[in-house]
Amino acid sequence: MTQNYHSQKMAWLDSCAFLADILTRYSFVEEEYQKDPDIDEQVEKALVQVYVAVLTFAALVQSLCGRGRVVWIWKSITGDSLSELQKSIDGAESHLDRWLEIVDHRQQADRGKKLLERADRMLIKIDEVIDSLNGINDKMVLAELKVAEEAHYNANTGEEYQECLQETRTELLGDIKSWAIDPDRQSVFWLQGMAGTGKSTVSRTVARWFDEEGLLGGSFFFKKGGTDREDAKRLFTTLTKQLLERLPQLQDPVKRAIKETRGIGSNNPLEQFSTLLFKPLKSLNLELTSPLILVIVIDALDECQVSADVAAFFSTLPKLTELKDVQLRFFITSRPEPPVMRGFHPISNEQIILHQIERSTIEHDISVFFRERLQRIRDNHGLEKSWPGEKSFKALEDMAVPLFIYAATIYRFLDCEGEMPTERLQAILSPSSSDQMEKVDGEYSKLTGIYHPVLKHIVSKKKSKERRYWMDFRQVVGTIILLFSPLSSVALTKLIYPDQTKVQDRLVKVQSRLSTLQSVVSVPEDSDAPIQLLHLSFREFLVDQSASDEFWIDELAGHTQLAIDCLECMNRELKKDICFLLAPGTRKIEIEKAVLERYVPPELRYACRYWIRHLESGDQSGINWRLIEDFLKLHFLHWLEVMSLLGWVSETVGNIKALESMATVSDVKLNSKD
């Protein structure tokens, strides 16, 4: 009995230690699970059961302690120990542990699910990164296609943007639209007409309509002296990029073609057409019930720089009939120049000759134009509603037909600030204008009738300084019409005037000269925006001595002088590490555009790119080879550096070959060792 009593006493003590351990352990369990607002109900009940068993145990201990040793001895004799209570605690604890395992398993499953969701999100992000990298790669591949950025129909080039007025060209526009949507018509539509008949205006009008109707595949508006816009090697690369926006299914075959064909941008137009357009278009399988019609608008094809490229372009057109899923059509405008005429001769096409449209139709359209524009002049200058009178109106109409450029030039000439339109109207209608026109044969006889009186009237206002004025005119306007890329008045002044200390004074003079020529030259208010000729016919009028007479610009001498101006500009501004990069290995892509614009101004860019081309176009017998040799000795590497920075280094090979060829003809030896 004594032994049982002693063992019972020790068991009580052990149970108290056990109890303390349980309370400590589950206080931590409770604290941890109560952090979760969504604690499982079964776990909460199991915890309560453990605490109930513990409290029962503690209550019994307290009761026995208060009843003395006799009870302890009696309990030890009867074997009534607290083991049963301990078992109940163990049972409650086991019950709780099972629920904790269930909850932990559920939480692990939730954590696993969350991990999977997180992994999915990470994979989505990785896919996005891969797509982004693929997009960058696509852009890098397509960037190999050198394009003419300002060649599409609605490009912001600073030129006057004209479309046909309502109620004009209605029959012509209707014919073109019908051709575009009729699947049984020819693949090529040729709109031909002599200078000033409004071909480009029609082109822009139909291009916009095609665009709005989802029919426009691309457009290219050639322009002589318009840098890349006169280069046929930019034609199909530019059209391909435009066509990719309308037809994304071409992306993959075009990218493959670029990767497989090295130097595609330098290939002739025939190879570019076959590689970039014909083969990719032929490989498409659009699963359409009828072919998709897309129209390409080509304006002023006659202004393409190289006649051989025009012939190569025409050789591509017969292949259009082989395309199945896409019917690619070409709407082409040009003057009836021999290279274009020869190209169209063997090709089936639909054709309209603008200057042979019925006179009554042309008269109606020009009459509508005049009435709308003269109404503006009356409003702007506060003139009487009857101005200019029916007789004068009819005279203007007769003078203009069939040339819309004639009518447009008259309008701009009459609507001049600082001078009443009536006085200018008299200058246009004076007999001397028709006398001058009779002296000229051919295409420019009509244009002479407007350009000559416009210039004559301007000179009449400058009688006291007429000689000085025309010296400036030939230098400023002569430069503008011969530039291969338009310059702003600021850049023009810095290029043609060597005395850089008087640039501001010269700039005022240049702007003053140009302000009087607003009817034939587009001079923007922003002195940093490029100056544009309103129509190529004005340039061609000035370089045609029989047409322009005393206003003639000597083209050969003008190009030679521009080459000298370019050399002097480069001698002034070129130097080693011109952008202060201080790191010869810097890649072009790492150089910010603002840095190039700051250290390589527009006049220097122009001079670097075109000085050799002006030499080619000028009087080669009058080339100052000593000036060129001195330049090459001092600045050859500096010139190459600028050409590389601007992305034109590929042009230098052709430039150097051209320079060597001119030197050979002139029997000059350029010492490469120097």
C-alpha positions in Angstrom: 0.0 0.0 0.0 2.9 2.3 0.8 4.5 1.5 -2.5 1.3 2.2 -4.3 0.9 5.4 -2.5 4.5 6.5 -3.4 4.0 5.5 -7.1 0.7 7.3 -7.1 2.4 10.4 -5.8 5.1 10.3 -8.4 2.5 9.7 -11.1 0.7 12.8 -10.0 3.9 14.8 -10.3 4.7 13.3 -13.7 1.1 14.1 -14.8 1.6 17.7 -13.7 4.7 18.0 -15.8 2.9 16.4 -18.7 0.0 18.9 -18.2 2.4 21.8 -18.3 4.0 20.5 -21.5 0.6 20.2 -23.2 -0.5 23.7 -22.1 2.7 25.2 -23.4 2.6 23.4 -26.7 -1.0 24.1 -27.6 -0.8 27.7 -26.6 1.6 28.0 -29.5 -0.7 25.9 -31.7 -3.6 28.2 -30.8 -1.6 31.3 -31.4 -0.5 30.1 -34.8 -3.9 29.1 -36.0 -5.6 32.2 -34.7 -3.5 34.2 -37.1 -5.7 32.8 -39.9 -9.2 34.4 -39.9 -10.5 31.3 -41.7 -9.4 28.8 -39.0 -11.0 25.4 -39.5 -14.0 24.8 -37.2 -13.0 21.2 -36.4 -9.5 22.3 -35.2 -11.2 24.9 -33.0 -13.4 22.2 -31.4 -10.5 19.8 -30.9 -8.5 22.5 -29.1 -11.5 23.0 -26.8 -11.6 19.3 -26.0 -7.9 19.3 -25.1 -8.4 22.2 -22.8 -11.5 20.6 -21.2 -9.5 17.4 -20.4 -6.7 19.5 -19.0 -9.1 21.5 -16.8 -10.7 18.3 -15.6 -7.3 16.9 -14.7 -6.4 20.1 -12.8 -9.7 20.2 -11.0 -9.3 16.6 -9.7 -5.7 17.3 -8.5 -7.0 20.4 -6.6 -9.8 18.3 -5.1 -7.4 15.5 -3.9 -5.0 18.0 -2.5 -7.7 19.5 -0.3 -8.9 16.1 1.1 -5.7 15.0 2.8 -3.4 11.9 2.9 -6.2 9.4 3.8 -7.8 9.9 0.4 -4.4 9.5 -1.3 -3.9 6.2 0.5 -7.4 5.0 -0.2 -7.0 5.9 -3.9 -3.7 4.1 -4.0 -5.3 0.9 -2.4 -8.3 0.9 -4.8 -6.1 1.6 -7.8 -8.2 4.7 -8.7 -5.5 6.8 -10.3 -5.5 9.7 -12.8 -4.4 7.4 -15.6 -7.9 7.5 -17.1 -7.8 11.3 -17.2 -4.4 11.2 -18.8 -5.8 8.8 -21.4 -8.7 11.2 -22.1 -6.1 14.0 -22.6 -4.1 11.7 -24.9 -7.3 11.0 -26.8 -8.2 14.7 -27.2 -4.7 15.4 -28.3 -4.7 12.6 -30.9 -8.1 13.9 -32.1 -6.6 17.4 -32.4 -3.5 16.1 -34.2 -5.6 14.4 -36.8 -7.4 17.6 -37.6 -4.2 19.5 -37.6 -2.8 17.0 -40.2 -6.0 17.4 -42.3 -5.7 21.2 -42.1 -2.0 21.1 -42.9 -2.6 18.8 -45.8 -5.3 21.2 -47.1 -3.0 24.2 -46.6 -0.2 22.4 -48.4 -2.6 21.7 -51.2 -3.6 25.4 -51.2 0.0 26.4 -51.1 0.7 24.0 -54.0 -2.2 25.4 -55.9 -0.9 28.9 -55.2 2.5 27.9 -56.3 1.1 26.5 -59.5 -0.9 29.7 -60.1 2.3 31.7 -59.4 4.2 29.4 -61.8 1.5 30.0 -64.4 1.8 33.7 -64.0 5.6 33.5 -64.3 5.2 31.4 -67.4 2.8 34.0 -68.8 5.4 36.7 -68.1 8.1 34.6 -69.7 5.9 34.1 -72.8 5.4 37.9 -72.8 9.1 38.4 -72.6 9.7 35.9 -75.4 7.0 37.6 -77.5 8.6 40.9 -76.8 12.0 39.6 -77.9 10.5 38.0 -81.0 8.9 41.4 -81.7 12.2 43.1 -81.3 13.8 40.5 -83.6 11.0 41.1 -86.1 11.6 44.8 -86.0 15.4 44.2 -86.5 14.8 42.0 -89.4 12.3 44.4 -91.0 14.6 47.3 -90.3 16.9 45.9 -93.0 14.3 47.1 -95.5 15.4 50.7 -96.2 12.3 52.7 -97.0 11.3 56.1 -98.2 9.5 57.5 -95.1 7.8 60.4 -96.8 6.6 58.5 -99.9 3.1 57.5 -98.8 0.1 59.5 -99.9 -0.6 61.3 -96.6 3.0 61.8 -95.3 3.7 65.1 -93.5 6.3 66.4 -95.9 5.6 70.1 -95.7 4.2 70.1 -99.2 0.8 71.4 -100.1 -1.7 68.6 -99.7 -4.4 68.8 -102.4 -7.4 66.6 -103.1 -10.1 67.0 -105.7 -12.8 69.4 -104.8 -16.4 68.1 -104.6 -18.2 68.2 -107.9 -14.9 68.0 -109.8 -13.3 65.0 -111.5 -16.5 63.1 -110.7 -16.6 60.9 -113.9 -12.9 60.2 -113.7 -13.0 59.2 -110.0 -16.0 57.1 -110.6 -14.1 55.2 -113.4 -11.1 54.6 -111.1 -13.3 53.4 -108.2 -15.2 51.0 -110.5 -11.9 49.6 -111.8 -10.6 49.0 -108.3 -13.6 46.9 -107.1 -14.4 45.0 -110.2 -12.5 41.6 -110.1 -12.7 41.2 -113.9 -10.8 44.4 -114.8 -7.2 44.7 -115.7 -4.5 44.7 -113.0 -3.0 48.0 -114.0 -4.6 51.5 -114.5 -2.5 54.2 -116.1 -3.5 57.8 -115.6 -1.3 59.9 -117.9 -1.1 63.6 -118.4 1.3 66.4 -119.1 2.7 68.6 -116.3 0.1 70.5 -114.3 -2.9 68.5 -115.2 -3.6 67.4 -111.6 -2.3 63.8 -111.6 -1.0 63.9 -108.0 -4.2 65.5 -106.8 -6.2 62.6 -108.3 -3.7 60.1 -106.8 -4.1 61.5 -103.3 -7.9 61.6 -103.7 -8.2 57.9 -104.8 -5.5 56.8 -102.3 -7.5 58.2 -99.4 -10.7 56.6 -100.7 -8.9 53.2 -101.2 -7.6 53.6 -97.6 -11.0 54.3 -96.1 -12.5 51.3 -98.0 -9.8 48.9 -96.9 -8.5 48.5 -100.4 -5.2 50.4 -100.2 -2.2 48.0 -100.1 0.4 50.9 -100.2 1.4 54.1 -102.0 4.6 55.6 -103.3 4.7 59.2 -104.5 7.9 59.7 -106.6 9.5 63.1 -106.5 12.5 64.3 -108.4 15.0 65.8 -106.0 13.1 64.2 -103.1 16.0 62.0 -101.8 14.7 58.5 -101.4 11.4 59.4 -103.2 13.2 59.3 -106.6 15.0 56.0 -105.9 13.2 52.9 -107.3 15.3 50.8 -104.9 13.1 52.1 -102.2 9.9 51.4 -104.0 9.2 47.7 -103.2 10.8 47.8 -99.7 8.5 50.7 -98.8 5.4 49.0 -100.3 6.3 45.8 -98.5 6.3 47.5 -95.1 3.0 49.2 -95.9 1.4 46.0 -97.1 2.4 44.2 -93.9 0.2 46.5 -91.9 -2.8 45.6 -94.2 -1.9 41.9 -94.5 -0.2 40.6 -91.3 -0.2 37.1 -92.7 2.8 38.2 -94.8 5.0 38.7 -91.8 6.6 35.3 -91.6 7.3 34.7 -95.4 8.7 38.3 -95.7 11.0 37.8 -92.7 12.2 34.5 -94.1 12.9 36.2 -97.5 14.9 38.9 -95.8 17.0 36.4 -93.8 17.6 34.3 -96.8 18.5 37.2 -99.2 21.5 39.2 -98.2 21.4 42.9 -99.2 17.9 42.8 -100.4 17.7 46.6 -100.1 20.4 46.9 -102.8 18.9 44.6 -105.3 17.2 45.8 -108.5 13.4 46.4 -108.4 12.7 43.1 -110.3 14.4 41.0 -107.6 12.9 43.0 -104.8 9.4 42.5 -106.2 9.9 38.8 -106.6 11.5 38.2 -103.2 9.5 40.6 -101.0 6.1 40.7 -102.6 5.4 38.1 -105.3 6.7 34.9 -103.6 5.3 35.8 -100.1 1.9 36.7 -101.6 1.8 33.6 -103.7 2.5 31.4 -100.7 -0.5 32.7 -98.8 -3.5 30.5 -98.1 -6.2 32.8 -96.8 -9.1 30.3 -97.5 -11.2 33.1 -99.0 -14.3 32.5 -101.2 -13.0 35.2 -103.5 -9.6 36.9 -104.0 -8.8 39.9 -101.8 -8.3 43.0 -103.9 -5.5 45.4 -102.8 -4.5 48.5 -104.8 -1.0 50.0 -104.9 -0.9 53.7 -105.8 2.2 54.9 -107.7 2.3 58.6 -108.5 4.7 60.4 -110.9 6.6 57.3 -112.1 8.3 59.5 -114.7 10.2 61.2 -111.8 12.0 58.0 -111.0 15.7 58.8 -111.1 17.0 55.9 -113.2 15.3 54.9 -116.5 16.6 51.3 -116.2 14.7 51.0 -112.8 11.5 52.1 -114.6 12.0 49.3 -117.1 12.6 46.8 -114.3 9.5 47.9 -112.5 7.4 47.3 -115.7 8.8 43.8 -116.0 7.2 42.9 -112.7 3.6 43.8 -113.7 2.8 40.8 -115.9 3.3 38.5 -112.9 0.3 40.0 -111.1 -2.1 37.7 -112.9 -0.4 34.6 -111.3 -1.5 35.6 -107.8 -4.6 33.7 -106.5 -5.6 34.7 -102.9 -4.7 38.3 -103.4 -5.4 40.4 -106.5 -2.6 43.0 -106.4 -3.4 46.0 -108.6 -1.4 49.1 -109.6 -2.8 52.6 -110.1 0.0 54.5 -111.8 0.2 58.2 -112.8 2.9 59.7 -115.0 3.7 62.1 -117.8 3.9 60.5 -121.2 7.7 60.3 -121.0 9.5 57.8 -123.4 10.7 55.4 -120.7 7.2 55.1 -119.3 5.6 54.9 -122.7 7.9 52.0 -123.7 7.2 50.2 -120.4 3.5 50.4 -120.8 3.4 49.3 -124.5 3.5 45.5 -124.0 1.3 45.5 -120.8 -2.4 45.2 -120.8 -3.8 48.1 -118.8 -6.7 50.5 -118.5 -5.8 54.0 -119.5 -7.0 57.6 -119.2 -5.2 60.6 -120.7 -6.0 63.6 -118.5 -5.2 66.3 -121.0 -7.4 64.6 -123.6 -10.5 64.5 -121.5 -13.4 66.4 -123.1 -12.7 70.1 -122.8 -16.2 70.8 -121.4 -15.5 68.5 -118.5 -12.1 70.2 -117.8 -13.7 73.6 -118.1 -16.4 72.7 -115.6 -13.9 71.4 -113.1 -11.6 74.4 -113.4 -14.6 76.7 -113.2 -15.7 75.1 -109.9 -12.1 75.5 -108.6 -11.9 79.2 -109.5 -15.4 80.0 -108.1 -14.5 78.4 -104.7 -11.0 79.9 -104.5 -12.0 83.4 -105.7 -14.7 83.4 -103.1 -12.0 83.0 -100.5 -10.0 85.9 -101.9 -13.1 88.1 -101.8 -13.7 87.2 -98.2 -10.0 87.6 -97.2 -9.7 91.1 -98.8 -13.2 92.5 -98.4 -13.8 92.8 -102.2 -17.2 93.2 -103.9 -19.3 90.1 -104.6 -19.0 90.8 -108.3 -15.1 90.7 -108.3 -13.4 89.9 -110.6 -16.3 90.1 -113.0 -17.5 87.6 -115.5 -15.2 88.8 -118.3 -12.1 88.4 -116.2 -13.3 85.1 -114.8 -13.8 83.7 -118.2 -10.3 85.0 -119.3 -8.7 83.2 -116.3 -10.6 80.0 -117.1 -9.5 80.0 -120.7 -5.9 80.7 -119.7 -5.9 77.8 -117.2 -7.6 75.0 -119.2 -6.4 72.2 -119.2 -3.8 72.8 -116.5 -5.0 72.7 -112.9 -1.5 73.8 -111.7 -2.1 77.0 -113.7 -5.4 77.7 -111.9 -3.8 76.9 -108.5 -0.8 79.2 -109.2 -3.1 82.0 -110.2 -5.1 81.6 -106.9 -2.0 81.7 -104.8 -0.6 84.7 -106.7 -3.8 86.7 -106.3 -4.2 85.8 -102.6 -1.1 87.7 -101.4 -0.9 89.7 -98.2 0.2 93.3 -98.5 -1.0 93.8 -102.1 -4.5 94.1 -103.5 -5.6 91.2 -105.8 -6.9 93.6 -108.4 -3.4 94.8 -109.3 -2.1 91.3 -109.5 -5.0 90.3 -111.6 -4.1 92.9 -114.2 -0.5 91.6 -114.3 -1.9 88.1 -115.1 -4.3 89.3 -117.8 -1.8 91.8 -119.5 -1.1 91.2 -123.2 2.6 90.7 -122.5 1.8 87.4 -120.8 0.3 85.9 -123.9 3.2 87.3 -126.0 5.7 85.5 -123.9 3.7 82.3 -124.1 3.8 82.4 -127.9 7.6 82.3 -127.9 7.7 78.8 -126.3 6.8 75.5 -128.0 5.6 72.3 -126.3 4.6 71.4 -122.8 5.8 74.7 -121.1 4.0 77.1 -123.4 1.0 77.2 -121.0 3.1 77.2 -117.9 5.2 80.1 -119.2 2.0 82.1 -119.4 1.7 82.0 -115.6 5.2 81.6 -114.2 6.7 84.4 -116.4 4.1 87.1 -115.4 4.3 86.1 -111.7 8.1 86.6 -111.7 7.9 89.7 -113.8 5.4 91.3 -111.5 7.6 90.6 -108.5 10.6 92.2 -110.2 8.6 95.2 -111.1 8.3 96.0 -107.4 12.1 95.9 -107.0 13.2 98.2 -109.8 15.6 100.3 -107.7 17.5 97.2 -106.7 16.6 94.9 -109.6 20.1 93.6 -110.4 20.9 92.9 -106.8 17.6 91.2 -106.3 18.1 88.8 -109.2 21.6 88.0 -108.0 20.0 86.9 -104.7 17.2 85.2 -106.6 19.5 83.0 -108.6 21.5 82.1 -105.6 18.5 81.4 -103.3 15.9 80.1 -105.7 18.5 78.5 -107.9 19.7 76.5 -104.9 16.2 75.5 -103.8 15.3 74.0 -107.2 18.6 72.1 -107.5 18.7 70.6 -104.0 18.4 66.8 -103.8 16.6 67.1 -100.4 14.7 70.2 -99.2 16.3 72.3 -96.5 14.9 74.9 -94.1 15.6 78.6 -94.6 18.1 78.5 -91.7 20.0 75.5 -93.1 19.9 76.9 -96.6 21.4 80.2 -95.4 24.2 78.4 -93.5 25.0 76.2 -96.6 25.2 78.8 -99.3 26.8 81.8 -97.4 30.4 81.2 -96.4 30.5 84.2 -94.0 29.1 82.5 -90.9 29.4 85.8 -88.8 26.5 87.3 -90.8 24.2 84.3 -90.9 21.3 86.2 -89.1 21.5 89.1 -91.6 21.6 86.7 -94.5 18.7 84.7 -93.1 16.5 87.8 -93.0 17.4 88.5 -96.7 16.7 84.9 -97.7 13.3 84.9 -96.0 12.5 88.3 -97.6 13.3 86.9 -101.1 11.2 83.8 -100.5 8.2 85.7 -99.1 7.5 87.2 -102.5 7.4 83.8 -104.1 4.7 82.2 -102.1 2.6 81.5 -105.2 5.3 79.1 -106.5 7.3 78.1 -103.4 5.9 76.7 -100.1 7.7 78.7 -97.4 6.6 77.6 -93.9 6.4 80.0 -91.0 8.8 77.9 -89.0 12.3 78.8 -90.2 13.5 75.3 -89.3 10.9 73.5 -91.5 11.9 72.6 -95.1 11.1 74.8 -98.1 9.2 73.0 -100.9 8.5 73.7 -104.5 4.7 73.7 -105.0 5.1 71.9 -108.3 8.0 70.3 -110.2 7.0 72.3 -113.3 8.4 75.5 -111.7 11.8 73.9 -111.5 11.6 72.7 -115.1 10.4 76.1 -116.2 13.4 77.8 -114.6 16.1 75.4 -116.0 14.6 75.6 -119.6 16.2 78.7 -121.0 13.7 79.1 -123.9 10.8 79.1 -121.5 12.2 81.2 -118.6 14.2 83.7 -120.6 15.8 86.2 -118.3 14.8 84.1 -115.3 16.8 81.1 -116.5 18.8 79.2 -113.9 22.0 77.5 -115.3 21.7 74.0 -114.0 25.2 72.9 -114.6 26.8 75.9 -113.0 24.3 75.7 -110.1 25.2 72.1 -109.2 29.0 73.0 -109.4 28.5 75.9 -107.1 26.5 73.7 -104.7 29.3 71.2 -104.6 31.7 74.0 -103.6 29.2 75.2 -101.0 29.1 71.6 -99.6 32.8 71.3 -99.5 33.2 74.6 -97.7 30.5 73.7 -95.2 32.3 70.4 -94.4 35.7 72.1 -94.1 34.2 74.4 -91.5 32.3 71.9 -89.4 33.8 68.4 -89.7 36.3 67.3 -87.1 37.4 64.1 -85.3 34.8 62.6 -82.8 32.3 65.3 -83.9 29.7 64.1 -81.3 32.3 64.0 -78.4 31.6 60.4 -77.7 35.1 59.8 -76.4 34.7 56.1 -77.2 35.6 54.9 -80.7 33.7 51.6 -80.3 30.4 53.2 -79.5 27.6 51.6 -81.6 25.3 53.8 -83.6 22.2 52.4 -81.8 23.7 53.7 -78.5 23.8 57.3 -79.6 20.8 59.4 -78.9 19.1 61.2 -81.7 19.3 64.5 -79.9 23.1 64.1 -79.8 23.3 63.7 -83.5 21.0 66.6 -84.1 23.0 68.8 -81.8 26.4 68.2 -83.3 25.5 67.3 -86.9 23.2 70.2 -88.1 21.0 69.8 -91.2 23.3 71.7 -93.6 26.3 69.5 -92.7 24.2 66.4 -93.1 23.2 67.6 -96.5 26.7 68.5 -97.5 28.1 65.1 -96.4 25.5 63.1 -98.3 25.2 65.0 -101.6 28.5 66.8 -102.3 29.7 64.1 -104.8 26.2 63.9 -106.4 26.3 67.7 -107.1 29.8 67.2 -108.7 28.3 64.5 -110.9 25.4 66.7 -111.9 27.5 69.9 -112.5 30.0 71.0 -115.1 32.8 68.5 -114.5 35.2 70.4 -116.7 35.1 73.2 -114.1 35.7 71.0 -111.0 38.3 72.4 -108.6 40.3 69.2 -107.9 42.8 71.0 -105.7 39.9 71.9 -103.3 38.7 68.3 -103.3 42.1 66.9 -102.7 42.7 69.2 -99.8 39.4 68.2 -98.3 40.1 64.5 -98.6 43.5 64.9 -96.9 42.0 66.8 -93.9 38.6 65.3 -93.5 38.2 62.0 -95.3 37.9 60.0 -92.1 35.8 62.7 -90.5 33.4 62.5 -93.4 33.2 58.7 -93.1 32.5 59.1 -89.4 29.5 61.3 -90.1 28.1 59.1 -92.8 28.4 56.1 -90.5 26.7 58.0 -87.6 23.8 58.9 -89.9 23.4 55.4 -91.3 24.6 56.3 -94.8 27.9 54.5 -94.8 26.7 52.1 -97.5 26.4 55.0 -99.9 30.0 56.0 -99.5 31.2 53.1 -101.7 29.2 54.3 -104.7 30.2 57.9 -103.9 33.9 57.1 -103.9 33.6 55.1 -107.1 31.8 58.0 -108.7 34.5 60.4 -107.6 37.3 58.1 -109.0 35.4 57.9 -112.3 35.2 61.7 -112.6 38.8 62.0 -111.7 39.7 59.5 -114.4 37.7 61.4 -117.0 39.4 64.6 -115.9 42.8 62.9 -116.0 43.3 63.6 -112.3 45.1 61.3 -109.9 43.9 61.3 -106.4 46.8 60.3 -104.1 45.2 57.7 -101.8 48.4 57.5 -99.7 48.0 61.2 -98.7 
